[in-house]
Amino acid sequence: MLKVQGLTGGYGDSQVLFGIDFEAQAGQAVSLIGRNGMGKTTTVRTLMGMLPARGGSIELQGKVLGRLASHVVARLGVGLVPEGRRVFGSLSVEENLVATARAAEGRSGWSLDRVLDLFPRLRERRRQSARTLSGGEQQMLAIGRALMTNPQLLVLDEATEGLAPLIRHEIWDCLRTLKREGMTIVVVDKNLTEMASLLDRHHIVEKGRVVWSGTPEELKSRADLAHRYLGI
């Protein structure tokens, strides 16, 4: 589904990525983990076309993304749940969802009712302004908005950052449901315990490179990796 090789990039004269390598097979869930400032969000932004790739390659189902604009990347099937949620506060919950809706091509896809079934809280608040929602509800809305584009690949940057434990649990339950339905997922987060039941593979990012990859079970058995690269 997704293959990233030797990806380099950054901001202006500052290089942040020095050869990122990772991939996700169709139906897999994989992570990018590491301390703050190591290049995880920069990788996501480069993948989405928000920053230009300076080198390396990004392929989605064999299609080269390279320097494509963000809206083109989205149309090719990548749905982003950005860090900080970034919902449209002046719009209602329903308006946020339908504003980005895109019909599925030749398959049963995500509709407004299906998203509201996945997140019953949003159904209860569908007429409310998005700015009146709690942080957890806004994250549900951001996920629902991404699903309404009918993506083949869902990318979540800081999936549960700053959320209460109960809401975090609901978000992870939702992602497990999506994976069971065949969604391919790339997630950036710090909650290794909750991630373990979702992920097929971790990728540790350190100073703009993937320095280790393996299963959640392998990472759990390597206390040295957690201490060296994750700060725990």
C-alpha positions in Angstrom: 0.0 0.0 0.0 2.7 2.5 1.1 6.4 2.4 0.5 8.7 5.2 1.7 12.4 4.9 0.8 15.3 7.3 1.5 13.0 10.2 2.2 14.7 13.5 2.8 13.2 16.9 3.6 12.8 19.8 6.0 12.0 23.5 6.3 13.8 26.1 4.4 17.6 25.6 4.9 17.0 23.2 7.7 17.1 19.5 6.9 15.1 17.3 9.2 14.7 14.0 7.3 17.9 12.2 6.4 16.6 9.0 4.7 13.4 7.8 6.2 12.5 4.2 5.2 9.2 2.4 6.1 6.3 0.7 4.5 2.8 -0.5 5.3 1.2 -3.4 3.5 -2.6 -3.3 2.7 -4.6 -3.8 5.9 -1.7 -3.2 8.2 -1.3 -0.7 11.0 2.2 0.7 11.6 3.6 3.4 13.8 6.2 6.2 13.7 7.4 6.7 17.3 10.2 8.6 19.0 10.9 11.6 21.1 9.6 15.0 20.1 11.5 16.8 17.4 12.9 13.7 15.7 11.0 14.1 12.4 7.8 12.2 12.8 5.4 15.1 11.9 7.8 16.3 9.2 7.5 12.8 7.7 3.7 13.0 7.7 3.7 16.5 6.2 6.1 15.4 3.4 4.0 12.3 2.8 0.9 14.5 2.4 2.6 17.0 0.1 2.5 19.8 2.7 6.3 19.9 2.4 8.3 19.0 -0.7 10.3 15.8 -0.7 14.0 16.7 -1.4 15.0 13.2 -2.1 13.9 9.6 -1.9 10.6 8.2 -3.0 7.0 7.8 -1.7 4.7 5.3 -3.4 1.1 4.6 -2.8 0.0 1.4 -4.4 2.8 1.8 -7.0 1.9 5.4 -7.7 4.7 7.9 -7.1 3.6 10.8 -4.9 6.8 12.7 -4.9 6.1 16.4 -5.2 2.4 16.2 -5.7 0.2 18.9 -4.1 -1.7 18.0 -0.9 -5.1 17.9 -2.6 -3.8 15.5 -5.2 -2.4 13.2 -2.6 -5.8 13.2 -0.8 -7.6 12.4 -4.0 -5.2 9.4 -4.6 -6.5 8.0 -1.3 -4.6 9.3 1.7 -6.7 10.7 4.6 -5.0 12.8 7.2 -6.0 13.3 10.8 -3.6 16.2 11.6 -1.9 17.1 14.9 -4.1 19.4 16.9 -7.3 18.2 15.1 -7.9 21.4 13.1 -11.6 21.1 12.8 -13.6 24.0 11.3 -14.9 25.6 14.4 -17.5 27.8 12.7 -19.2 24.9 11.1 -21.4 22.3 12.6 -20.4 18.7 13.1 -22.4 17.6 10.1 -21.0 20.4 8.0 -17.4 19.5 8.9 -18.1 16.0 7.7 -19.9 16.7 4.4 -17.5 19.6 3.5 -14.7 17.1 2.6 -16.9 14.2 1.5 -15.7 12.3 -1.6 -17.6 9.3 -3.0 -15.9 5.9 -3.0 -14.8 4.6 -6.4 -16.4 1.3 -7.3 -16.9 0.1 -3.7 -19.0 0.6 -0.7 -17.5 3.5 1.1 -17.9 5.9 4.0 -21.1 8.0 4.3 -22.4 10.4 6.8 -24.6 7.8 8.5 -21.8 5.3 8.6 -19.4 7.8 10.3 -22.1 8.8 12.8 -22.7 5.1 13.5 -19.0 4.7 14.3 -19.1 7.8 16.6 -22.5 8.0 18.3 -21.3 11.1 20.2 -21.1 12.9 16.9 -24.6 11.9 16.0 -25.9 13.4 19.3 -24.0 16.6 18.5 -24.4 16.8 14.7 -26.0 20.2 14.8 -23.6 21.7 17.3 -20.7 24.0 16.3 -17.5 22.1 16.2 -15.8 24.6 18.5 -18.2 23.6 21.3 -17.0 20.0 21.3 -14.6 18.5 23.8 -11.1 17.7 22.7 -12.0 14.0 22.4 -15.1 14.8 20.4 -13.1 17.0 18.1 -10.6 14.2 17.5 -13.5 11.9 16.6 -14.7 14.5 14.2 -11.3 14.8 12.7 -11.1 11.1 12.1 -14.7 11.1 10.7 -13.8 14.0 8.4 -10.8 12.0 7.0 -13.0 8.9 6.6 -15.5 10.9 4.5 -12.8 11.3 1.9 -13.0 7.5 1.5 -9.2 7.0 1.9 -7.3 3.8 1.2 -4.6 4.9 3.8 -5.4 6.7 7.0 -2.6 8.8 8.6 -3.0 10.0 12.2 -0.5 12.5 13.7 -0.6 12.4 17.5 -3.7 10.3 17.5 -4.6 10.7 21.2 -2.4 13.5 22.5 -3.9 15.4 25.4 -7.0 13.3 25.6 -8.5 11.8 28.8 -7.9 8.1 29.3 -11.5 7.1 28.6 -11.6 9.0 25.3 -8.2 7.6 24.3 -9.6 4.1 24.8 -12.6 5.0 22.6 -10.2 6.3 19.9 -8.1 3.1 19.9 -11.3 1.0 19.8 -12.3 2.9 16.7 -9.0 2.4 15.0 -9.1 -1.3 15.8 -12.5 -1.5 14.2 -11.2 0.3 11.1 -8.3 -2.1 10.9 -10.6 -5.1 11.1 -12.5 -3.7 8.2 -9.3 -3.6 6.1 -8.1 0.0 6.5 -4.4 0.6 6.3 -3.2 2.9 9.0 -0.1 4.9 9.8 -0.2 6.4 13.3 2.1 8.7 15.3 1.5 8.5 19.1 3.2 7.9 22.4 0.8 5.4 24.0 2.7 2.1 23.5 0.3 0.1 25.7 -2.8 1.0 23.7 -1.0 0.8 20.4 0.2 -2.7 21.0 -3.3 -4.2 20.3 -3.6 -2.3 17.0 -0.2 -2.3 15.4 1.6 -4.8 13.2 4.9 -2.9 13.3 6.7 0.0 15.1 9.2 2.3 13.4 11.4 4.3 15.8 12.5 7.7 14.3 15.6 9.3 15.6 17.1 12.4 14.1 15.3 12.0 10.8 16.0 8.3 10.3 14.3 5.1 11.1 16.7 3.4 13.5 14.7 0.3 14.4 11.6 -1.5 13.3 9.8 -4.5 14.7 6.6 -5.8 16.3 5.1 -4.5 19.5 6.1 -7.7 21.2 9.8 -7.3 20.1 9.8 -3.7 21.3 8.3 -4.7 24.7 11.2 -7.1 25.1 13.8 -4.5 24.4 13.9 -2.2 27.4 17.2 -0.8 26.0 15.4 0.6 23.0 12.7 2.3 25.0 15.3 3.9 27.3 17.5 5.0 24.4 15.0 6.3 21.9 11.7 6.9 23.7 12.7 8.4 26.9 10.9 5.9 29.1 
